[in-house]
Amino acid sequence: MKTYYTQGTCSQAIHYEVDDNQIVTACEFVGGCPGNTQAVARLVIGKKAQDVINMLKGIPCGGKATSCPDQLARALQSELNARAS
């Protein structure tokens, strides 16, 4: 499992896995609003990473420029970019 350290959110990190077919197979937030982060994590498992990025990228939270879902999108984008290199 990989870890992405979030910035600008209540959560501190996201643990995630993406398989060889670019499907999100695991997702867990460390910190943040438990109900919201658990819901997001459950909803993205089994989805293509690019679809998750498209859905969650740019979502703000409480006047902040980012959110836990946006941070997950950034983590997955970073993962896909690393694989493409």
SULMOJO-V256929 format. One record per residue. D_CENTER is the distance of its C-alpha to the mean C-alpha in whole Angstrom. Layout:
BEGIN
d_center:D_CENTER
d_center:D_CENTER
END
This chain:
BEGIN
d_center:13
d_center:11
d_center:10
d_center:8
d_center:10
d_center:9
d_center:12
d_center:14
d_center:12
d_center:14
d_center:11
d_center:12
d_center:9
d_center:7
d_center:8
d_center:8
d_center:10
d_center:11
d_center:15
d_center:17
d_center:17
d_center:13
d_center:12
d_center:9
d_center:12
d_center:10
d_center:7
d_center:9
d_center:8
d_center:11
d_center:13
d_center:13
d_center:14
d_center:15
d_center:15
d_center:12
d_center:10
d_center:11
d_center:12
d_center:8
d_center:8
d_center:11
d_center:11
d_center:8
d_center:10
d_center:13
d_center:12
d_center:12
d_center:9
d_center:11
d_center:12
d_center:8
d_center:8
d_center:11
d_center:11
d_center:8
d_center:9
d_center:12
d_center:12
d_center:14
d_center:14
d_center:18
d_center:19
d_center:17
d_center:15
d_center:12
d_center:10
d_center:7
d_center:6
d_center:7
d_center:5
d_center:2
d_center:5
d_center:7
d_center:6
d_center:6
d_center:9
d_center:10
d_center:10
d_center:12
d_center:14
d_center:15
d_center:16
d_center:18
d_center:20
END
